[in-house]
């Protein structure tokens, strides 16, 4: 099996990204190391949800 980012042959159990499901070598196993677009989208959604909750809580205190 080869790393889906760099193409390096993986001689051991490959790492599967929890966001995109693809397989990577030791160097690219973390989502930030293979520039995982699925992870970035998920993190943006989580941040947006957090900001929305904080804004709603702020306005609830005002009224």
N, C-alpha and C positions, 0 to 999 in steps of 0.2 A: 504494500500500500504506500502511496505517496502523499505528502503534505499537499493540501489543496491550495496553499498560498505560494510556497516556494518550489514545490515539486521534489523536495528531498525525500529519498527513500526512508520509510519509517520501519525500523527493525524490531521495534517493541510494540506494546499495545498502544495504539494511537489515541490521542486526546480528541474527544468529540465536544464541539462547542455547544453549550447549553442553549444558545440563542438560534443559531443557524443549522445546527446538526451536522456540520461538515467536520472532516477529520484533519488534524494538524500535528506537526512535529513539536518537539519540546520548545523550540524558539517561538512558535506562533500559536501556542495553545490558548493563550489569553485573548479575549475578544479585542482588546485594544492593540494587540500585536498583529492581528490579521485584518484590522480595520473592518470589523463585522458591522455591516449596515443594519442587520436585524437588531443587534445590541444597541446601537445608537438610537434607533427608532424607539425601542422599548424604554431606554433611559429618558428620552425626551418626553414620552408619554407619562412616565412616572413623575418627572419634574413638573410637567404641566398640571397634573392632577394635584400635586402637593401645593402648587401656587394657587390653584382654584380653591382648594380647601381653606387655605390661609386667608384669602380675600373674603370668602363667604363668612368665615368666623369673625373677621374684622367688622364687616357690615352688620352682622347679627348683634355685636356688642354696641354698635351705634344706635340701633333702633330697638 
